[in-house]
Amino acid sequence: MTAELVRGQNHPVSHSRVEIRVSAGTPVLALAALADDAGRFSGPEALAHPGAPALPGVLAPGAPAERHTLPVDLDAVPAAVHTVRVVLVLPPGGPVRFGAVPASHVALADPQGAETVGYTLTGLDAETAVVALELYRRQGGWKVRAVGQGYADGLGALLTDGGMAAAEAVALASAALRTAPRTGGGDVTLAAVPSLTGDLRAPRSPDGAPAGAAEPPEPLPVPTSPYAGAPGAVPGGGDGSPATISYAHPRRRRTSTEPPEPDPRAAAPAEPGQPPRPVAGDASGWSMEERLYNQVWGMFEDLARSVAAYRSAADFADSRMDRELDEALSDPRSRLGGSADAARDAARARHDELVARARAVLDRDLVQLAAEAEVVEPALPAAYARWDNPVWHGHRMPEESPLAVRLGDLLLPERPDLAIPMLVRVPLERGLWIDNGRTGSEAAMAMDTDRLRRAAMDMAVALVVRMLAVHPAHRLNVHVIDAAGAGAASLAPLLRAGVLAAPPAAGAAGVGAMLDGLTRRVDLVQMALRAGAPEDLPPDVDTAAQLLLVHDFPHGFDDRSVTRLRYLADEGPPVGVHLLMVADRDEASAYGPLLDPLWRSLMRLSPVPDQHLADPWVQHAWTFEPDLPPPGSRVLDQALDLIARARRGSRP
């Protein structure tokens, strides 16, 4: 039985050798692209096209045709390859967009030739190149996902979106489109794969000659985030098509002399016919920290797409039932003899059956994700862990900065008890804004103003403590602006522990002096970096990362201070000055549109559970829950004691 997928839905792949079958309403090129765990193409050797059809584990067809078959041997795909993408391209001289031709269909067939998965690429318009589907690694096995993401600017834009340099992408796209008719005719099928085993399994250099095992590509500094509107998030198409997200850490580089860490542990064996048992850290990465980071966002992506598939199926069932009911009622003949009632009952039955099948698939995915969350959450390091995680009781100050930190949890209404950690990379590539206003959230409107403001400030202080606790001593310094002293109660633990770089700035003069000092640091570091002489900074410039917590903005700010703050938000992150604001946007409305760029540059968070974040694939409204210490817990005081002792013992 063939499982018909909708965009974003995935399905297990139960065989290592499969066929990808393409049926198009017009001649198309069918290509295969190999991507790493960050979703990036390493170069020309990552694309199988008519000029270079064989890659390890994959064989691409030749000239454009309406039907293609791509054999894939998943056992032969290199370990560094996380995803095999099937790409359809309109060749020159043919139709100018996929929206002008019948919808293409792709299918996955097993070694016996039976099709197990199908997907029809609907909703395309101006696209000339499209990722039809992808095979990707998941928990020691493989899955297939219906993608349907298109690019109006063609194959070059698709390759550039996958991390290639623009010039390299254009050159490779041109080479792929310079096709010649294949000799021998006919599609290559699985029956022909045994004769190709040597070619499929042997890694090849760009010139086609066999090559030795190559080191994994070095992570590139690609600033990305899994949120629409967040830094580096590459938005999907207007039809809700998925975006490309890179999980490469922008500042983790390994030299050729450093041996990689062992591969992630294989998933524990499961009962026959059951999915593999989840294992913490089974994603790709150079360290367990990086593996867990990638695994968390893999869970986020799976939950987003599984729920999207269910909602799409339910919407389709609703629209189909409405159409069938309208047709039944519009026919006068159906009003006689009770046939209208029978038609209504049949339409509702078909609707309920389709929704039930979609819900069963969703429940299966949710059970697997919940099982994965149960093993991942206890294994998280302190930077990623909730405040109630026992890891905090044995925490020690680290020797190097973390890859990311946890801000809270993300949830969807289909499974509100399944929380996915919301992690953001550090150093922060984008400032954070904790909204203490009541107009942007129904949950906030239900709270007393004073309680809401205290909750926002407590959330900010908890985040500051986390940031200090997971950085080496004196590698991160925290400054506070609290012009009116309204945040004194929340700031008291930081002041008692003596972990701030200076007392909180109060009054207009204090605010101006602190902003001037940080602005000077940004200017000097920028000039030193441009001159190629960062070691020539004046001795009074603090080279550690700086985090500025601004409370009760714009109280105490004049026009000059507002300009300084905007400058720090825009220019500070690349040189190590980061912004955390606790503010009500409405209270700053007196400045008019002058501050609109400031708010847009920050990631808004809520101190109470609220739906205000959207993923870049299907634009779900995710509920964000902040991570706060449990009531009555001393974990924050213990972390502050640890930070204070570490700072006293390692004076710079």
Residue pairs with C-beta under 8 A, 6 or more apart in sequence:
2 107
2 115
2 116
2 117
2 118
3 11
3 116
3 117
3 118
4 118
4 119
4 120
5 11
5 117
5 118
5 119
5 144
5 145
5 146
5 309
6 119
6 146
6 309
6 312
6 313
6 316
7 123
7 146
7 147
7 148
7 240
7 241
7 242
7 308
7 309
7 312
8 145
8 146
8 147
8 242
8 304
8 305
8 308
8 309
8 312
8 617
8 618
9 145
9 146
9 305
9 306
9 308
9 309
9 312
9 361
10 143
10 144
10 145
10 146
10 302
10 305
10 306
10 309
11 116
11 117
11 143
11 144
11 145
12 141
12 142
12 143
12 275
13 74
13 108
13 135
13 141
13 142
13 143
13 144
14 110
14 116
15 110
15 111
16 73
16 74
16 75
16 142
17 71
17 72
17 73
17 74
17 75
17 111
17 190
17 193
18 71
18 72
18 74
18 108
18 109
18 110
18 111
18 135
18 190
19 69
19 70
19 71
19 72
19 108
19 109
19 113
19 189
19 190
20 30
20 68
20 69
20 70
20 72
20 86
20 106
20 107
20 108
20 109
20 133
21 67
21 68
21 69
21 106
21 107
21 108
21 109
21 115
22 28
22 30
22 67
22 68
22 69
22 70
22 86
22 88
22 104
22 105
22 106
22 132
23 66
23 67
23 104
23 105
23 106
23 107
24 66
24 67
24 88
24 101
24 102
24 104
24 105
25 66
25 101
25 102
25 103
25 104
26 66
26 90
26 94
26 95
26 101
26 102
27 64
27 65
27 66
27 91
27 94
28 64
28 65
28 66
28 68
28 88
28 89
28 90
28 91
28 104
29 49
29 50
29 64
29 88
29 89
29 90
29 91
29 176
29 177
29 179
30 60
30 61
30 68
30 70
30 86
30 87
30 88
31 47
31 48
31 49
31 60
31 86
31 87
31 88
31 89
31 155
31 176
32 47
32 48
32 55
32 58
32 59
32 60
32 70
32 72
32 84
32 85
32 86
32 87
33 41
33 46
33 47
33 48
33 84
33 85
33 87
33 131
33 159
33 162
34 41
34 42
34 46
34 47
34 48
34 55
34 56
34 58
34 77
34 78
34 81
34 83
34 84
34 85
35 41
35 46
35 81
35 82
35 83
35 84
35 85
35 162
36 42
36 80
36 81
36 82
36 83
36 216
36 217
36 284
37 82
37 247
37 283
37 284
37 285
37 294
38 82
38 163
38 219
38 222
38 246
38 247
38 248
39 82
39 83
39 162
39 163
39 244
39 245
39 246
39 247
40 162
40 163
40 217
40 220
40 222
40 246
40 248
41 47
41 159
41 162
41 163
41 164
42 217
43 164
43 168
43 206
44 52
44 168
44 172
44 175
44 206
45 55
45 204
45 205
45 206
46 55
47 55
47 159
47 172
47 176
48 54
48 55
48 58
48 59
48 60
49 60
49 175
49 176
49 179
50 60
50 61
50 62
50 63
50 176
50 179
50 180
50 182
51 175
51 176
51 178
51 179
52 208
53 59
53 60
53 61
53 62
54 60
54 196
54 199
54 200
54 204
55 200
55 204
56 76
56 77
56 78
56 81
56 200
56 201
56 202
56 203
56 204
57 72
57 73
57 74
57 75
57 76
57 77
57 78
57 81
57 84
57 200
57 201
58 70
58 71
58 72
58 73
58 77
58 84
58 200
59 70
59 71
59 188
59 193
59 196
59 199
59 200
60 70
61 68
61 69
61 70
61 182
61 187
61 188
62 179
62 180
62 181
62 182
63 179
63 180
63 181
63 182
64 91
64 94
64 179
67 187
68 187
69 187
69 188
69 189
70 86
70 188
71 188
71 189
71 190
71 192
71 193
71 196
72 84
72 135
73 193
73 197
73 200
73 201
74 84
74 135
74 142
76 197
76 200
76 201
77 84
78 203
79 263
80 214
80 216
80 217
82 136
82 137
82 284
83 134
83 135
83 136
83 137
84 134
84 135
84 136
85 131
85 133
85 134
85 147
86 106
86 131
86 132
86 133
86 134
87 129
87 130
87 131
87 132
87 155
87 158
88 98
88 104
88 121
88 129
88 130
88 132
89 128
89 129
89 130
89 154
89 155
89 176
89 177
90 96
90 97
90 98
90 128
90 129
91 177
91 179
92 177
95 101
96 128
97 124
97 125
97 126
97 127
97 128
97 152
98 104
98 121
98 124
98 125
98 127
98 128
98 130
98 150
99 124
99 125
99 126
99 127
103 120
103 121
103 122
103 124
104 120
104 121
104 132
105 118
105 119
105 120
105 121
106 118
106 119
106 121
106 132
106 133
107 115
107 117
107 118
107 119
108 115
108 116
108 117
108 118
108 133
108 144
109 115
109 116
109 190
110 116
111 190
113 190
117 144
119 132
119 133
119 146
119 148
121 130
121 132
121 148
122 148
123 148
123 239
123 241
124 130
124 148
124 150
125 239
126 150
126 152
127 150
127 151
127 152
128 150
128 151
128 152
128 153
128 154
128 155
129 150
129 151
129 154
129 155
129 157
129 158
130 148
130 149
130 150
130 151
131 147
131 148
131 149
131 150
131 158
132 147
132 148
133 144
133 145
133 146
133 147
134 144
134 145
134 147
135 142
135 143
135 144
135 145
136 142
136 143
136 144
136 145
137 284
138 298
138 302
139 267
139 275
139 276
139 278
139 279
139 282
139 372
140 266
140 267
140 276
140 279
140 282
141 267
141 275
141 276
145 305
147 241
147 242
148 241
149 236
149 237
149 241
149 242
150 237
150 241
151 157
151 158
151 161
154 173
155 172
155 173
155 176
155 177
156 166
156 169
156 170
156 172
156 173
157 169
159 168
159 169
159 172
159 173
160 166
160 169
161 234
161 244
162 244
163 220
163 222
163 246
164 172
188 196
193 200
202 210
203 210
203 211
203 212
203 213
203 214
204 210
204 211
205 211
215 256
215 260
216 260
218 253
218 254
219 248
219 249
219 250
219 252
219 253
220 246
220 248
220 250
221 250
221 251
222 232
222 246
222 248
222 250
223 231
223 232
223 250
223 429
224 231
224 232
224 233
224 234
224 245
224 246
224 247
224 248
225 231
225 232
225 233
225 245
225 424
225 425
225 429
225 430
226 233
226 245
226 297
226 300
226 301
226 615
226 616
227 233
227 603
227 613
227 614
227 615
227 616
228 235
228 243
228 614
228 615
228 616
228 619
229 603
229 614
230 430
230 603
231 429
231 430
232 246
232 429
233 243
233 245
233 616
234 243
234 244
234 245
234 616
235 243
235 616
236 242
236 243
236 616
236 617
236 618
236 619
240 617
240 618
240 619
241 617
242 305
242 616
242 617
242 618
243 616
243 617
245 297
245 301
245 616
247 293
247 294
247 297
249 290
249 293
249 403
249 425
250 425
250 429
251 427
252 286
252 290
252 403
254 260
254 286
260 286
261 286
261 287
261 288
264 279
264 281
264 282
264 283
264 284
264 285
264 291
265 279
265 281
265 282
266 279
266 282
267 276
267 277
267 278
267 279
267 282
268 276
268 277
268 279
269 276
269 277
270 276
270 277
275 368
277 371
278 368
278 371
278 372
278 374
278 375
278 376
279 375
280 292
280 295
280 375
280 376
280 378
280 379
281 288
281 291
281 292
281 295
281 379
282 291
282 295
283 291
283 292
283 293
283 294
283 295
283 298
284 291
284 294
285 291
285 292
285 293
285 294
288 381
289 381
289 383
289 402
289 403
290 403
292 376
292 379
292 380
292 381
292 384
293 384
293 403
293 404
293 423
295 372
295 376
296 376
296 384
296 420
296 421
296 423
297 423
299 369
299 372
299 373
299 376
299 420
300 410
300 420
300 615
301 617
302 365
302 369
303 365
303 366
303 369
303 412
303 415
303 418
303 420
304 412
304 615
304 617
304 618
304 620
305 617
305 618
306 361
306 362
306 365
306 366
306 369
307 362
307 412
307 414
307 618
307 620
308 617
308 618
308 620
309 358
309 361
309 362
310 358
310 359
310 361
310 362
310 414
313 354
313 355
313 357
313 358
314 355
314 358
316 354
317 350
317 351
317 354
317 355
317 358
318 351
320 347
320 350
320 351
320 354
321 347
321 348
321 350
321 351
324 343
324 346
324 347
324 350
325 343
325 344
325 347
328 334
328 340
328 343
328 344
328 347
329 340
333 339
334 340
334 343
362 414
366 414
366 415
366 418
369 415
369 418
370 415
370 417
370 418
373 418
373 419
373 420
377 385
377 386
377 389
377 421
378 389
378 390
380 389
380 391
380 406
380 421
381 391
381 402
381 470
382 389
382 391
382 392
382 395
382 466
382 469
382 470
383 402
383 403
383 404
383 405
383 406
383 466
383 470
384 404
384 405
384 406
384 421
384 423
385 391
385 392
385 406
386 406
386 627
387 462
387 627
387 628
387 629
387 630
387 633
387 635
387 636
388 629
388 630
388 633
388 635
392 635
392 638
392 639
393 635
393 638
395 469
395 639
395 642
396 642
397 469
397 472
397 473
397 642
397 643
397 646
398 470
398 471
398 472
399 472
400 472
401 426
401 427
401 470
401 471
401 472
401 475
401 476
401 545
402 426
402 470
402 471
403 425
403 426
404 423
404 424
404 425
404 426
405 423
405 424
405 426
405 463
405 466
405 467
405 470
406 421
406 422
406 423
406 466
406 627
407 422
407 423
407 424
407 432
407 463
407 605
407 624
407 626
407 627
408 422
408 605
408 624
408 625
408 626
408 627
409 419
409 420
409 421
409 422
409 624
409 625
409 627
410 419
410 420
410 421
410 422
410 613
410 622
410 623
410 624
410 625
411 418
411 419
411 420
411 622
411 623
411 625
412 418
412 620
412 622
412 623
413 623
416 623
419 625
422 613
422 624
424 603
426 467
427 545
427 573
427 576
427 578
428 573
428 578
429 573
430 573
430 601
430 602
430 603
431 569
431 572
431 573
431 578
431 579
431 580
431 581
431 601
431 602
431 603
432 463
432 579
432 580
432 581
432 602
432 603
432 605
433 581
433 582
433 583
433 599
433 602
433 603
433 604
433 605
434 456
434 459
434 460
434 580
434 581
434 582
434 583
434 605
434 606
434 607
435 441
435 444
435 456
435 583
435 584
435 585
435 604
435 605
435 606
435 607
436 452
436 453
436 455
436 456
436 457
436 582
436 583
436 584
436 607
437 444
437 583
437 584
437 585
437 586
437 587
438 444
438 445
438 447
438 449
438 452
438 584
439 445
439 586
440 585
440 604
440 606
440 612
441 606
441 608
441 610
441 612
442 610
443 606
443 608
443 609
443 610
444 452
444 606
444 607
444 608
444 610
447 455
447 608
452 607
452 608
453 486
454 489
454 490
455 607
455 608
456 582
456 607
457 487
457 489
457 490
457 491
457 551
457 582
458 490
458 607
458 628
459 605
459 607
459 626
459 628
460 490
460 549
460 551
460 580
460 582
461 490
461 491
461 493
461 494
461 636
462 627
462 628
462 629
462 636
463 580
464 478
464 494
464 547
464 549
464 580
465 493
465 494
465 636
465 639
465 640
465 643
466 639
467 476
467 478
467 547
468 476
468 478
468 499
468 639
468 643
469 639
469 642
469 643
471 545
473 643
473 646
473 647
473 649
473 650
474 544
474 647
474 650
474 651
474 652
475 544
475 545
476 544
476 545
476 546
476 547
477 501
477 542
477 544
477 545
477 546
477 547
478 494
478 499
478 500
478 501
478 546
478 547
478 548
478 549
479 500
479 501
479 502
479 505
479 514
479 518
479 546
479 547
479 548
479 549
480 487
480 491
480 494
480 500
480 504
480 505
480 548
480 549
480 551
481 504
481 505
481 510
481 511
481 514
481 515
481 548
481 549
481 550
481 551
481 553
481 556
482 488
482 491
482 504
482 505
482 506
482 551
482 552
483 505
483 506
483 507
483 508
483 510
483 511
483 551
483 552
483 555
483 556
483 557
484 506
484 552
484 555
484 556
485 504
485 506
486 551
486 552
486 555
487 504
487 551
487 552
487 582
491 504
491 551
493 636
493 637
493 640
494 500
494 640
495 503
495 504
496 640
497 640
497 641
497 643
497 644
498 644
498 647
499 640
499 643
499 644
499 647
501 542
501 546
502 514
505 511
505 513
505 514
506 556
507 556
508 556
508 557
508 558
508 561
510 556
511 556
511 557
511 561
512 558
512 560
512 561
512 564
514 548
515 561
515 564
515 565
515 568
516 564
518 546
518 548
518 564
518 568
518 572
518 577
519 564
519 567
519 568
521 541
521 542
521 546
521 575
521 577
522 567
522 568
522 571
522 572
522 575
522 577
524 537
524 538
524 541
525 534
525 537
525 541
525 543
525 575
525 576
526 571
526 575
528 534
528 536
528 537
529 575
537 543
543 576
544 576
544 652
545 576
545 577
545 578
546 572
546 576
546 577
546 578
547 578
547 579
547 580
548 568
548 572
548 577
548 578
548 579
548 580
549 580
549 581
549 582
550 565
550 579
550 580
550 581
550 582
550 583
551 582
551 583
552 582
552 583
553 565
553 581
553 582
553 583
553 587
553 588
554 562
554 583
554 587
554 588
554 590
554 591
555 587
557 565
562 591
562 594
562 595
565 579
565 598
566 595
566 597
566 598
568 577
568 579
569 579
569 598
569 601
569 602
570 597
570 601
572 578
572 579
579 602
581 602
585 599
588 595
604 612
605 624
605 626
606 612
606 624
606 626
607 626
608 626
609 623
609 624
609 625
609 626
610 623
610 624
611 621
611 622
611 623
611 624
612 621
612 624
613 621
613 622
613 624
614 620
614 621
614 622
615 622
629 635
629 636
